[in-house]
Amino acid sequence: MPVPDQRDPEVTRTRLESWLPGRLAGAEEVRVSAVQTPAMNGFSAETLMFEASWREPGSGAHQERLVAKVAPTGFQIFPEPRFAEQYRLLRILAGTPIAVPQVHWYEPDPGVLGAPFYVMSRVDGDVPTDMPPYHVDGWVTTISPAERARMWWAGVQVLAQVHGLDVDALDLGFVDQAGFGPTGLTQRLGYYEHYLHWGYEGTVPAAEAALRWLRANQPAEAGPPVLLWGDARIGNIIYSGGDAAAVLDWELATLGQPEEDLAWFLYLDRHHSEGCGVPRLPGFPDRAETIARYESLTGRTMRDMA
């Protein structure tokens, strides 16, 4: 589960108000207000929402609603948060068709908020919930089947856009984790083994058997590596009227075959329905339809999806 947040909103406000003028050259009367520290923060990073106002000579008053993503300190679900990489990737993606929040600043010094953080503009909309899973309860259960279909197809469109980016032209090689093996599935399985040893003491027979099976049944990788979102699912999209307003959570971004992202996209939806003992909500397209739509968008045949 997400961890309870213990941050003092007033202390946070004053620290952000002291920090922000250094990022707003020439700004005067810088104020930070309306700091919100949700009772339960997300799984992989702390989220702080706040409003900032300031004056600039010649252009008058400015006000903006902002979000700070703070690197985890105590509770951690990834061995390496890769926080600076996330900021760098978001800055690159902002110049592409991918809808990401506008990212403004990165602060590596933990002295401000206790850990490195980056600040981006707030995007309005709704996010399908993980707790409870969106097939079980929440706003997704109240909308029409047509809007659910629209949301799903918007997510598939995001995948097609991400996988269509030119890795070399955008200099995206920095997301590759060569320390765990050559680019692709071999590297991913090396990372999962690293993750397993980091997350558990001693042996975990079921997971170790799964890794052996995966290595023994590893499919060939036919195409050139593409950028992978890594945590590809509708629960990482802010929706506005069924459209993707912002694509979130790039902690697991890497390079590899697009089948990885599409399979994870399908699996997480299955987890949130069959895995919870409930049927999928009407309107969500099925697996075969999803794969066919992706193939039509990209012109690429999906291989070894099982």
SEDOKOL-832429 format. One record per residue (C-alpha): y, x, z. Coordinates in nm, 4 decimals, always signed. Layout:
<r py="Y" px="X" pz="Z"/>
...
% end
This chain:
<r py="+0.0000" px="+0.0000" pz="+0.0000"/>
<r py="+0.3629" px="+0.1088" pz="-0.0319"/>
<r py="+0.4964" px="+0.2714" pz="+0.2801"/>
<r py="+0.7605" px="+0.1211" pz="+0.5132"/>
<r py="+1.1023" px="+0.2752" pz="+0.4702"/>
<r py="+1.2739" px="+0.4122" pz="+0.7813"/>
<r py="+1.5980" px="+0.5343" pz="+0.6203"/>
<r py="+1.9237" px="+0.4358" pz="+0.7900"/>
<r py="+2.1382" px="+0.2560" pz="+0.5275"/>
<r py="+2.4703" px="+0.3658" pz="+0.6810"/>
<r py="+2.3708" px="+0.7315" pz="+0.7019"/>
<r py="+2.2493" px="+0.7086" pz="+0.3435"/>
<r py="+2.5759" px="+0.5473" pz="+0.2345"/>
<r py="+2.7919" px="+0.8193" pz="+0.3882"/>
<r py="+2.5804" px="+1.0971" pz="+0.2411"/>
<r py="+2.5921" px="+0.9467" pz="-0.1057"/>
<r py="+2.9671" px="+0.8902" pz="-0.0707"/>
<r py="+3.0128" px="+1.2575" pz="+0.0181"/>
<r py="+2.7900" px="+1.3716" pz="-0.2673"/>
<r py="+2.9165" px="+1.1512" pz="-0.5502"/>
<r py="+3.2684" px="+1.2960" pz="-0.5968"/>
<r py="+3.1109" px="+1.6258" pz="-0.7023"/>
<r py="+2.9472" px="+1.4411" pz="-0.9916"/>
<r py="+3.2570" px="+1.2446" pz="-1.0973"/>
<r py="+3.5026" px="+1.5096" pz="-1.2094"/>
<r py="+3.8587" px="+1.4086" pz="-1.1320"/>
<r py="+3.7593" px="+1.0780" pz="-0.9741"/>
<r py="+3.9583" px="+0.9469" pz="-0.6797"/>
<r py="+3.8875" px="+0.6926" pz="-0.4064"/>
<r py="+3.5120" px="+0.7232" pz="-0.4488"/>
<r py="+3.3298" px="+0.4617" pz="-0.2433"/>
<r py="+2.9626" px="+0.3775" pz="-0.1984"/>
<r py="+2.8608" px="+0.0347" pz="-0.0675"/>
<r py="+2.5801" px="-0.2222" pz="-0.0594"/>
<r py="+2.3049" px="+0.0317" pz="+0.0034"/>
<r py="+1.9680" px="-0.1413" pz="-0.0027"/>
<r py="+1.6561" px="+0.0221" pz="+0.1302"/>
<r py="+1.3741" px="-0.2240" pz="+0.0627"/>
<r py="+1.1440" px="-0.2944" pz="+0.3571"/>
<r py="+0.8551" px="-0.1705" pz="+0.1449"/>
<r py="+0.9212" px="+0.1044" pz="-0.1091"/>
<r py="+0.7165" px="+0.1797" pz="-0.4177"/>
<r py="+0.3977" px="+0.3791" pz="-0.4371"/>
<r py="+0.5181" px="+0.7097" pz="-0.5784"/>
<r py="+0.8865" px="+0.7486" pz="-0.4878"/>
<r py="+1.1528" px="+0.5979" pz="-0.2660"/>
<r py="+1.4032" px="+0.3661" pz="-0.4341"/>
<r py="+1.7605" px="+0.3282" pz="-0.3081"/>
<r py="+1.9950" px="+0.0734" pz="-0.4653"/>
<r py="+2.3700" px="+0.0985" pz="-0.4154"/>
<r py="+2.7085" px="+0.0254" pz="-0.5671"/>
<r py="+2.9720" px="+0.2875" pz="-0.6422"/>
<r py="+3.3414" px="+0.2464" pz="-0.7191"/>
<r py="+3.6082" px="+0.5007" pz="-0.8067"/>
<r py="+3.9373" px="+0.5537" pz="-0.9890"/>
<r py="+3.9963" px="+0.7896" pz="-1.2780"/>
<r py="+4.3481" px="+0.8969" pz="-1.3755"/>
<r py="+4.4417" px="+0.7251" pz="-1.6983"/>
<r py="+4.1444" px="+0.4864" pz="-1.7113"/>
<r py="+4.1764" px="+0.2944" pz="-1.3860"/>
<r py="+3.9062" px="+0.1488" pz="-1.1637"/>
<r py="+3.5336" px="+0.1763" pz="-1.2272"/>
<r py="+3.2394" px="+0.0127" pz="-1.0555"/>
<r py="+2.8705" px="+0.0544" pz="-1.1216"/>
<r py="+2.5412" px="-0.0595" pz="-0.9705"/>
<r py="+2.3130" px="+0.2408" pz="-0.9346"/>
<r py="+1.9614" px="+0.3355" pz="-0.8282"/>
<r py="+1.8514" px="+0.6609" pz="-0.6678"/>
<r py="+1.4880" px="+0.7647" pz="-0.7004"/>
<r py="+1.4004" px="+1.0032" pz="-0.4189"/>
<r py="+1.1029" px="+1.2379" pz="-0.4336"/>
<r py="+0.8298" px="+1.1609" pz="-0.1797"/>
<r py="+0.8145" px="+1.3728" pz="+0.1333"/>
<r py="+0.5558" px="+1.2502" pz="+0.3833"/>
<r py="+0.3392" px="+0.9948" pz="+0.2045"/>
<r py="+0.2471" px="+1.1156" pz="-0.1444"/>
<r py="+0.0118" px="+0.9741" pz="-0.4062"/>
<r py="+0.0412" px="+1.2581" pz="-0.6589"/>
<r py="-0.0399" px="+1.6240" pz="-0.5844"/>
<r py="+0.2744" px="+1.7317" pz="-0.7751"/>
<r py="+0.5619" px="+1.4804" pz="-0.8015"/>
<r py="+0.7029" px="+1.6554" pz="-1.1154"/>
<r py="+1.0401" px="+1.5085" pz="-1.0251"/>
<r py="+1.2629" px="+1.7355" pz="-1.2332"/>
<r py="+1.0349" px="+1.6726" pz="-1.5326"/>
<r py="+1.0805" px="+1.2966" pz="-1.4965"/>
<r py="+1.4575" px="+1.3370" pz="-1.5056"/>
<r py="+1.4382" px="+1.5634" pz="-1.8104"/>
<r py="+1.2058" px="+1.3224" pz="-1.9917"/>
<r py="+1.4259" px="+1.0208" pz="-1.9187"/>
<r py="+1.7291" px="+1.2042" pz="-2.0565"/>
<r py="+1.5380" px="+1.2738" pz="-2.3785"/>
<r py="+1.4004" px="+0.9204" pz="-2.4077"/>
<r py="+1.7517" px="+0.7786" pz="-2.3744"/>
<r py="+1.8183" px="+0.9063" pz="-2.7263"/>
<r py="+1.5144" px="+0.7253" pz="-2.8718"/>
<r py="+1.4215" px="+0.3577" pz="-2.9285"/>
<r py="+1.2492" px="+0.3526" pz="-2.5872"/>
<r py="+1.4418" px="+0.1291" pz="-2.3440"/>
<r py="+1.4895" px="+0.3434" pz="-2.0346"/>
<r py="+1.7602" px="+0.3190" pz="-1.7668"/>
<r py="+2.0608" px="+0.5415" pz="-1.8235"/>
<r py="+2.0116" px="+0.8487" pz="-1.6057"/>
<r py="+2.3242" px="+1.0162" pz="-1.4752"/>
<r py="+2.2518" px="+1.3014" pz="-1.2331"/>
<r py="+1.9733" px="+1.5079" pz="-1.0832"/>
<r py="+2.0088" px="+1.6614" pz="-0.7373"/>
<r py="+1.7510" px="+1.9304" pz="-0.6517"/>
<r py="+1.8960" px="+2.0029" pz="-0.3059"/>
<r py="+1.6944" px="+1.8227" pz="-0.0353"/>
<r py="+1.9866" px="+1.8585" pz="+0.2035"/>
<r py="+2.1559" px="+1.5410" pz="+0.0746"/>
<r py="+1.8850" px="+1.2775" pz="+0.1137"/>
<r py="+1.5965" px="+1.4804" pz="+0.2521"/>
<r py="+1.4355" px="+1.5418" pz="-0.0890"/>
<r py="+1.5396" px="+1.5901" pz="-0.4527"/>
<r py="+1.6575" px="+1.2750" pz="-0.6287"/>
<r py="+1.8070" px="+1.1444" pz="-0.9503"/>
<r py="+2.0511" px="+0.8586" pz="-1.0037"/>
<r py="+2.0401" px="+0.6038" pz="-1.2842"/>
<r py="+2.2035" px="+0.2748" pz="-1.3759"/>
<r py="+2.0458" px="-0.0407" pz="-1.2409"/>
<r py="+1.8803" px="-0.2685" pz="-1.4968"/>
<r py="+1.8592" px="-0.6398" pz="-1.4243"/>
<r py="+1.5390" px="-0.8307" pz="-1.4846"/>
<r py="+1.1938" px="-0.9022" pz="-1.3442"/>
<r py="+0.8906" px="-0.6789" pz="-1.2985"/>
<r py="+0.5340" px="-0.8171" pz="-1.2899"/>
<r py="+0.4074" px="-0.7593" pz="-0.9365"/>
<r py="+0.1135" px="-0.5476" pz="-0.8238"/>
<r py="+0.1149" px="-0.6954" pz="-0.4726"/>
<r py="+0.0061" px="-0.9643" pz="-0.5233"/>
<r py="-0.1272" px="-0.8885" pz="-0.8725"/>
<r py="+0.0620" px="-1.0914" pz="-1.1300"/>
<r py="-0.2451" px="-1.2957" pz="-1.2321"/>
<r py="-0.2800" px="-1.4042" pz="-0.8678"/>
<r py="+0.0736" px="-1.5019" pz="-0.7633"/>
<r py="+0.4418" px="-1.4387" pz="-0.8287"/>
<r py="+0.6866" px="-1.5244" pz="-1.1026"/>
<r py="+0.4477" px="-1.4478" pz="-1.3912"/>
<r py="+0.2315" px="-1.7422" pz="-1.2793"/>
<r py="+0.5286" px="-1.9807" pz="-1.3153"/>
<r py="+0.6422" px="-1.9029" pz="-1.6699"/>
<r py="+0.5063" px="-2.0523" pz="-1.9919"/>
<r py="+0.2059" px="-1.9115" pz="-2.1812"/>
<r py="+0.4413" px="-1.8378" pz="-2.4712"/>
<r py="+0.6608" px="-1.6160" pz="-2.2528"/>
<r py="+0.3549" px="-1.4345" pz="-2.1169"/>
<r py="+0.2457" px="-1.3611" pz="-2.4735"/>
<r py="+0.5957" px="-1.2369" pz="-2.5546"/>
<r py="+0.5889" px="-1.0032" pz="-2.2520"/>
<r py="+0.2491" px="-0.8656" pz="-2.3508"/>
<r py="+0.3497" px="-0.7986" pz="-2.7084"/>
<r py="+0.6701" px="-0.6335" pz="-2.5892"/>
<r py="+0.4524" px="-0.3948" pz="-2.3863"/>
<r py="+0.2361" px="-0.3166" pz="-2.6877"/>
<r py="+0.5535" px="-0.2518" pz="-2.8873"/>
<r py="+0.6639" px="-0.0033" pz="-2.6199"/>
<r py="+0.3339" px="+0.1836" pz="-2.6551"/>
<r py="+0.3739" px="+0.2017" pz="-3.0318"/>
<r py="+0.7276" px="+0.3352" pz="-2.9929"/>
<r py="+0.6279" px="+0.5980" pz="-2.7351"/>
<r py="+0.3369" px="+0.7193" pz="-2.9454"/>
<r py="+0.5539" px="+0.7322" pz="-3.2565"/>
<r py="+0.7972" px="+0.9878" pz="-3.1128"/>
<r py="+0.8085" px="+1.3334" pz="-3.2708"/>
<r py="+0.6798" px="+1.5605" pz="-2.9937"/>
<r py="+0.8033" px="+1.8808" pz="-3.1557"/>
<r py="+1.1445" px="+1.7545" pz="-3.2665"/>
<r py="+1.2161" px="+1.6183" pz="-2.9172"/>
<r py="+1.0778" px="+1.9317" pz="-2.7482"/>
<r py="+0.8385" px="+1.7285" pz="-2.5327"/>
<r py="+0.5866" px="+2.0055" pz="-2.4801"/>
<r py="+0.7033" px="+2.0537" pz="-2.1209"/>
<r py="+0.5037" px="+1.7476" pz="-2.0081"/>
<r py="+0.1774" px="+1.9177" pz="-2.1098"/>
<r py="-0.0152" px="+2.0435" pz="-1.8046"/>
<r py="-0.1851" px="+2.3453" pz="-1.9564"/>
<r py="-0.2928" px="+2.4729" pz="-1.6146"/>
<r py="-0.5664" px="+2.2087" pz="-1.6131"/>
<r py="-0.7051" px="+2.2884" pz="-1.9583"/>
<r py="-0.6309" px="+2.2408" pz="-2.3284"/>
<r py="-0.4202" px="+1.9401" pz="-2.4298"/>
<r py="-0.6037" px="+1.6086" pz="-2.4220"/>
<r py="-0.9054" px="+1.4704" pz="-2.2401"/>
<r py="-1.0350" px="+1.8097" pz="-2.1248"/>
<r py="-0.7025" px="+1.8682" pz="-1.9521"/>
<r py="-0.6975" px="+1.5172" pz="-1.8077"/>
<r py="-1.0436" px="+1.5539" pz="-1.6551"/>
<r py="-0.9404" px="+1.8900" pz="-1.5114"/>
<r py="-0.6423" px="+1.7199" pz="-1.3530"/>
<r py="-0.8590" px="+1.4386" pz="-1.2124"/>
<r py="-1.0899" px="+1.6956" pz="-1.0543"/>
<r py="-0.7863" px="+1.8696" pz="-0.9016"/>
<r py="-0.6583" px="+1.5318" pz="-0.7802"/>
<r py="-0.9968" px="+1.4519" pz="-0.6248"/>
<r py="-1.0074" px="+1.7742" pz="-0.4243"/>
<r py="-0.6447" px="+1.7263" pz="-0.3177"/>
<r py="-0.6968" px="+1.3676" pz="-0.2074"/>
<r py="-1.0291" px="+1.4003" pz="-0.0230"/>
<r py="-1.1921" px="+1.6420" pz="+0.2157"/>
<r py="-1.5516" px="+1.7351" pz="+0.1442"/>
<r py="-1.7525" px="+1.5750" pz="-0.1346"/>
<r py="-1.7110" px="+1.2337" pz="-0.2946"/>
<r py="-2.0464" px="+1.1790" pz="-0.4688"/>
<r py="-1.9534" px="+0.8674" pz="-0.6691"/>
<r py="-1.6344" px="+1.0195" pz="-0.8100"/>
<r py="-1.8019" px="+1.3525" pz="-0.8801"/>
<r py="-2.0823" px="+1.1737" pz="-1.0651"/>
<r py="-1.8203" px="+0.9844" pz="-1.2651"/>
<r py="-1.6502" px="+1.3101" pz="-1.3658"/>
<r py="-1.9834" px="+1.4556" pz="-1.4779"/>
<r py="-2.0512" px="+1.1440" pz="-1.6879"/>
<r py="-1.7044" px="+1.1522" pz="-1.8416"/>
<r py="-1.7396" px="+1.5165" pz="-1.9405"/>
<r py="-2.0864" px="+1.4553" pz="-2.0859"/>
<r py="-1.9611" px="+1.1580" pz="-2.2889"/>
<r py="-1.6193" px="+1.2890" pz="-2.3857"/>
<r py="-1.5277" px="+1.1608" pz="-2.7348"/>
<r py="-1.3760" px="+1.3727" pz="-3.0084"/>
<r py="-0.9972" px="+1.3721" pz="-3.0413"/>
<r py="-0.9165" px="+1.3270" pz="-3.4059"/>
<r py="-0.5392" px="+1.3078" pz="-3.4247"/>
<r py="-0.2479" px="+1.5268" pz="-3.3169"/>
<r py="-0.1324" px="+1.4843" pz="-2.9550"/>
<r py="+0.1368" px="+1.2255" pz="-2.8908"/>
<r py="+0.3543" px="+1.1573" pz="-2.5889"/>
<r py="+0.1615" px="+0.9438" pz="-2.3415"/>
<r py="+0.3409" px="+0.7196" pz="-2.0925"/>
<r py="+0.0566" px="+0.7853" pz="-1.8502"/>
<r py="+0.0938" px="+0.4691" pz="-1.6391"/>
<r py="+0.1120" px="+0.2299" pz="-1.9338"/>
<r py="+0.1195" px="-0.1304" pz="-1.8103"/>
<r py="+0.3412" px="-0.4347" pz="-1.8020"/>
<r py="+0.3946" px="-0.3786" pz="-1.4277"/>
<r py="+0.6075" px="-0.0771" pz="-1.5182"/>
<r py="+0.8455" px="-0.2734" pz="-1.7401"/>
<r py="+1.1579" px="-0.4632" pz="-1.6390"/>
<r py="+1.1592" px="-0.7834" pz="-1.8417"/>
<r py="+1.4520" px="-1.0010" pz="-1.9407"/>
<r py="+1.3505" px="-1.3283" pz="-2.1020"/>
<r py="+1.0196" px="-1.1802" pz="-2.2131"/>
<r py="+1.1762" px="-0.8694" pz="-2.3686"/>
<r py="+1.1411" px="-0.5141" pz="-2.2355"/>
<r py="+1.4774" px="-0.4305" pz="-2.0771"/>
<r py="+1.3625" px="-0.0988" pz="-1.9273"/>
<r py="+1.0455" px="+0.1099" pz="-1.9227"/>
<r py="+0.9810" px="+0.2711" pz="-1.5831"/>
<r py="+0.7627" px="+0.5231" pz="-1.3999"/>
<r py="+0.6938" px="+0.8329" pz="-1.6075"/>
<r py="+0.5252" px="+1.0394" pz="-1.3324"/>
<r py="+0.2027" px="+1.0697" pz="-1.5321"/>
<r py="+0.3582" px="+1.1403" pz="-1.8730"/>
<r py="+0.1618" px="+1.3967" pz="-2.0714"/>
<r py="+0.0314" px="+1.4701" pz="-2.4212"/>
<r py="-0.2909" px="+1.3351" pz="-2.5674"/>
<r py="-0.4487" px="+1.0647" pz="-2.7811"/>
<r py="-0.2895" px="+0.7165" pz="-2.7867"/>
<r py="-0.6245" px="+0.5569" pz="-2.6951"/>
<r py="-0.5669" px="+0.6787" pz="-2.3389"/>
<r py="-0.2497" px="+0.4736" pz="-2.2940"/>
<r py="-0.3810" px="+0.1629" pz="-2.4692"/>
<r py="-0.7056" px="+0.1690" pz="-2.2696"/>
<r py="-0.5126" px="+0.2014" pz="-1.9418"/>
<r py="-0.2830" px="-0.0831" pz="-2.0495"/>
<r py="-0.5889" px="-0.3053" pz="-2.0994"/>
<r py="-0.7706" px="-0.1840" pz="-1.7894"/>
<r py="-0.4847" px="-0.2500" pz="-1.5452"/>
<r py="-0.4586" px="-0.6074" pz="-1.6683"/>
<r py="-0.8338" px="-0.6473" pz="-1.6239"/>
<r py="-0.8021" px="-0.5015" pz="-1.2737"/>
<r py="-0.5328" px="-0.7564" pz="-1.1867"/>
<r py="-0.7521" px="-1.0470" pz="-1.3020"/>
<r py="-1.1270" px="-0.9863" pz="-1.3122"/>
<r py="-1.0924" px="-0.7156" pz="-1.0473"/>
<r py="-0.9268" px="-0.9686" pz="-0.8164"/>
<r py="-1.1748" px="-1.2452" pz="-0.8896"/>
<r py="-0.9295" px="-1.4629" pz="-1.0840"/>
<r py="-0.9083" px="-1.5579" pz="-1.4534"/>
<r py="-0.6356" px="-1.4167" pz="-1.6753"/>
<r py="-0.3350" px="-1.6432" pz="-1.7039"/>
<r py="-0.3079" px="-1.8486" pz="-2.0247"/>
<r py="-0.0966" px="-1.6878" pz="-2.2943"/>
<r py="-0.1950" px="-1.3255" pz="-2.2469"/>
<r py="-0.3612" px="-1.2000" pz="-2.5690"/>
<r py="-0.7154" px="-1.0662" pz="-2.5378"/>
<r py="-0.8475" px="-0.7140" pz="-2.5885"/>
<r py="-0.9364" px="-0.7499" pz="-2.9558"/>
<r py="-0.6007" px="-0.9071" pz="-3.0424"/>
<r py="-0.4194" px="-0.6329" pz="-2.8525"/>
<r py="-0.5989" px="-0.3496" pz="-3.0285"/>
<r py="-0.5424" px="-0.5170" pz="-3.3660"/>
<r py="-0.1687" px="-0.5613" pz="-3.3002"/>
<r py="-0.1336" px="-0.1987" pz="-3.1897"/>
<r py="-0.3138" px="-0.0799" pz="-3.5026"/>
<r py="-0.0868" px="-0.2923" pz="-3.7223"/>
<r py="+0.2240" px="-0.1492" pz="-3.5548"/>
<r py="+0.1150" px="+0.2144" pz="-3.5816"/>
<r py="-0.1105" px="+0.2219" pz="-3.8869"/>
<r py="-0.3652" px="+0.4082" pz="-3.6755"/>
<r py="-0.7237" px="+0.2972" pz="-3.6158"/>
<r py="-0.8216" px="+0.3103" pz="-3.2493"/>
<r py="-1.1394" px="+0.5076" pz="-3.1817"/>
<r py="-1.3788" px="+0.5176" pz="-2.8855"/>
<r py="-1.1868" px="+0.2542" pz="-2.6906"/>
<r py="-1.4884" px="+0.1942" pz="-2.4672"/>
% end
